[in-house]
Amino acid sequence: MPYYARQGLGSMLMKKCESEGVAMGYSTLELMAILPGIKLYDRHGFIEQGSSSAN
């Protein structure tokens, strides 16, 4: 929804997921992103390991 874009909601959710994972003892997090999400993950320090496409 464009109305909610660029208001920090994605960053807030990402930080919550990261902190919950750490609290549960996880040391890694793996994501699958769509193109609009890649910049968000980059800002949070995630590194692209590979890519795939669904046909």
Secondary structure, DSSP 4 states (H G I P E B T S, - for coil): -GGGTTSSHHHHHHHHHHHHHHHTT---------HHHHHHHHHTT----------
